[in-house]
Structure formats: structure tokens, C-alpha cells
């Protein structure tokens, strides 16, 4: 049994907490004493999403006393600026025992800052400061010289570093408009609107007191595997009724561009052919018994797999039309995770150092800005890559030959990866969210982590209903059901909402197909149209099935090379000779009719086959198949074929669901009594 063990990072001298400090979110109850460490000086970096600024008609007209600046370009790169802090003042980092629980009193103050102009005036943030924001977990407020908050920041990664002078950092945070800023724009509904990212690094007290526990950790250990031990990562959300409480995650539009993106310009109030980029915050908890490796790509091989293993994140968007049809309309690339903060949630029992293993009971979070692959520190667009590089059922990445390592030397290629703010993002066609398609439709945003050895993939994925709206040239989404008595987030795939596998409606089923190469689900709805006609709809969701060909010269980790990665290539429903089938329909995850599957109702089956050019039903995608028959539903054995590789044949699978039944009495079929 391998055991992972990490020592706490640098240490601050514990000082007594002041009698009063800025209000903070509820903290875990524990018997350990509460105290505060101090951080001061250092620097802060802002990363503004230039597309968000443009949509709000905001302009940076001044940036004074900077130590670094890179002007942003819509659709191309973030606007990043770094300001050195003054040594005056300090920020309290509140801890209970070894675990950080809040940001306390004090502030980090800066001489420089921005001036942001808007049509009604300007916001002057020269001489700004960073303080605690009591409304968010480890939240930060950006206040002006008079102490008025104009931005807030949340979903932080954080930690201590004892190299050189001790430092405390908070980074990868969402930067949002504070209520005062939204009011100044004349749009109070935009309070909390994300406009970029924030990070800071401050000096921290050193000269550690050995009698005190180290900050944010100490010694944590957990086995990576063992007899009877379960690896299980679950998404978390705010739901007081169930006792689940997570970060305040949501879904957001990042930008909208006209083809060819990013050079075609921004969407307009009348455009219908734009590409809308949507992403989300994402938070999770280790509810299993084992530690889970979380190493950044291209780092030294580490246990337990002897590589740079880490989880991956994908997200999808679906539209359920007014008539009940389900269609996937958005497909992201893969986000490669790189860090876990090991947030202590329940009773403070986690309290482990942030780093590259997430321990049992600990939590982690990624901000929407981070998932958009932006960084206020200037390192942009280096964590998104194609899904085809990952073998999903084993969570193994083909690093060799990837978009970051074309020559297979194990070193990240310079200038590789996404080259703009549209590459490898989830691009949704505007027309899919506008009338007439949007009329009466419902939209569902789904995301999930791919975790090696995860015992339950269904609690590592979840979905929300969202409402996309276009105001002028600006797209926004809101959460449907947010603030309701139950909650607005549901574990499992969206397919289980379309047809509940545990309680399906009449003439509906939802079954899993489990194979050595991965899992899929097929759901069916048979609808009585009257007049002896039935509509059959099938939604086939490929979760992690992949028929892969690996390069024999690079067949092992960490230098594995994936040459082919295919999903399913054929779907069929048996059609009795006494039954007819018409109105055959196919819906994939794009609007390209040139790659649609070819439909047929010959040979005793209704079938669809992928074209020779590809478009197989690959992992993380849902395809919809439909036809109308004059036979009512009954039990039927469906066929699903895994695509061949250039070295191995296709693989046939079957699954028992519903299909047209055999009808022997032709008199009744013709409507006679």
C-alpha cells in the first residue's frame, strides 16, 4: 500500500486574534484555538477579461505605479497588470488549529491602481487596498482610497511558501463587480458580474515557533490504495436541506465572437451566427478513503502512478426543446487540473497543506476565470487541450504528441496550446439560444471531473438548468431555481433528467452499457402520436467509452502517445417486418449537416452510421436518434457499435430497452374492428 505524506509549507508566527475583525463566513467548529497570522507588502495582479470590459463599455484609461503591464485584446488575451504593495498595513489570515478558515482584519494597501472609465463617469482605484469580503469563503474586496468596495474576488487558491522570505498567496480568484460598481453603471443587476481574475502574494511572518502547528496543514497522510479502500471524488453545491455546502458556484458567459473567431469581431445586437463562450466555477470534495494525485502536467514523476497524474474537467450544454427532444449544443475541451487547496469543511478535520494531493474530507475549487484558462499573473491559456488526448475510463493522458509536447521530449513546447480566447473553449451557436429554437426550450449546463480510479463517476458529474438571454450585444446566463427551497444543482448526468433511470415514465427507459473500454447510457422515449403512430426517441450518451490505439514506440506513461481515440460508429433499433419506420432524424453536437450520420430503415432495423470522415460518438457527447413507426413499444435489443481503429476491428454491443413491437394482426393494423 502506497502512502502519501506531505509536510506543511512555511510557517507564520501565531499571534492572538484581535477582539474584533472583519466579519467572515461560518467556520468549522473545532476545539483547536483560533488565531491569526499576518501578511503584508508583496504585489497584486489583475487579469481583466477584455471581452467583458468591452461588453460593459468599460475602458482602462490609466494604470499607475505598475511593475508589469500587458494590454489586453478582445478575443486574444487578457489585460494583465501587477502593482507592488506598500509595506504599511497587514492582512490577517485567520486559522483554527492548523487550518485556514477566513481572512480577518487589516488590509494590503497599494500606491498605484487603475482608472476605469464608463459612459457615466469613472472609477478611480489609484491607492486601492485589498480587504476581507465577508460575503464569500476566503473572499477579498478591492476598495478605493476612501474604503469603498468596487470589486470582490472569490474561489481562491491559496497557500504559504517559505522559500526566501515567507509568503502568503491567494490566486486564481474570480474578479467581480461589487454592487457599487454595478450601480455606477446604472445596472444594479450586474452585481457579482465576473470581469476577470485577481491574485496577490504578500510577505508573511517567519521565524517559526516550533510549539505552534504549521499553517494550513502540518502533516497529512492517506493511502493511495489498499484493500477495501475507495477512491471517490464528488461535486459539491450549496444545499442546506441535504447538508451539502460548497462554494457559490455558477455558470457564466465569457465572450461572443463572430466567425471566423477571434478575428471576425464581437457579436452585435442583431447577430445570430456568433460563437458564445460559456464556462463555470467548479468545486468538489474527497468523500473517499484515499488520497488522489493532483500533480501539474510536466512535473516530476510522482506516486502512485509514476507520472504527473491529475484530474480533468469537461463541460457540456444541452437544449431540451418544447417538444421534449434533447440535443447537445456545446462541447468543451479538457481542462487539466493542477492544484488542490484542501479546504477544511467539516469540523476542521482536513486542514492539510495545499498542493498536489487531495485528502479525504478535503475540498477544492476552481474559479470560472481559471476554467477560462486565464491568469492575472500572465500565464495564460496553458491548461486546455483536446479530449482526444485523454483515455477517459482510466483517466490517462497521452502527453507525448499532445498539443503541448509535439516532439515527445517530455518538455512543454514554447508557444503551444490555445493561441487565443476561443481555442478549446465551449463554443455555442447564438442561433441555438435564440428564437425560434429557444421558444419553449430549457437549457442545461453539465460538467464533470475525470478522476483516476474513481469509484463512482455519477457523483463526479452534475448539471444545472440555466436561462441564456441576450441584451443588446451582450449574452448572460442565469441559474433556474437559484435560491429555491431545494437547490439548483443536481448530481449525475443530464440524461438522467431526460429519463430518470430509477423512475422512468411510461414507455421510457434509461440503461447503462458497461464495457471494458468504458461506459455509456441509452435512454428511450416512445410517444403515442395517435392514429396508430408512435415516435421513438433515443439519446445515446458516451461517458467514458474510447477505443484507443497507442503508439507502440510510446506505449507507457508518462510518455504515452495516443494515436486514435474513437467512440461509437453505429446505432440500430430492430424493426419487425410487420412494422414501418419513417421521419428518421439525427442530432449530434454541432450544426454541420455535412458530418451527420447516415440513416437507414432496411435490413430489419432502423440504423444510423457515422460517415467515413469521422464524427464518431466520442466520450463526453450525446447524440439523439428518432423515427416514427406504426408499431407500439415493446422490449427490444438495441445495437451499438464501437468504432474500429486502424489496427483493431469494430466492437458490437447490445442493450435491452424498448423498440417497435411485432404486430401479427394486419386487420387491426389497418384500423378494422
Beta strands, then each sheet from edge to edge (+ up, - down):
strand 1: 3-6
strand 2: 34-48
strand 3: 59-64
strand 4: 66-70
strand 5: 79-84
strand 6: 91-96
strand 7: 99-106
strand 8: 108-109
strand 9: 113-118
strand 10: 121-124
strand 11: 129-133
strand 12: 139-143
strand 13: 149-154
strand 14: 157-161
strand 15: 167-177
strand 16: 194-204
strand 17: 220-223
strand 18: 233-235
strand 19: 251-258
strand 20: 274-280
strand 21: 282-286
strand 22: 292-293
strand 23: 312-320
strand 24: 326-331
strand 25: 334-336
strand 26: 343-344
strand 27: 357-358
strand 28: 362-366
strand 29: 384-385
strand 30: 390-391
strand 31: 396-397
strand 32: 427-429
strand 33: 442-450
strand 34: 461-471
strand 35: 474-479
strand 36: 490-491
strand 37: 508-515
strand 38: 518-530
strand 39: 533-542
strand 40: 547-550
strand 41: 562-566
strand 42: 568-574
strand 43: 581-587
strand 44: 598-600
strand 45: 605-609
strand 46: 621-629
strand 47: 633-642
strand 48: 651-660
sheet 1: 1+ 17-
sheet 2: 4+ 5- 2+ 6- 7+
sheet 3: 4+ 5- 2+ 16- 15+ 13- 12+ 11- 8+
sheet 4: 4+ 5- 2+ 16- 15+ 14-
sheet 5: 3+ 9- 10+
sheet 6: 18+ 21- 28+ 26-
sheet 7: 19+ 20- 32+
sheet 8: 22+ 27-
sheet 9: 24+ 23- 25+ 29-
sheet 10: 24+ 23- 33+ 34- 35+
sheet 11: 24+ 23- 33+ 34- 36+
sheet 12: 30+ 31-
sheet 13: 37+ 38- 39+ 46- 43+
sheet 14: 40+ 41-
sheet 15: 44+ 45- 42+ 47- 48+
end
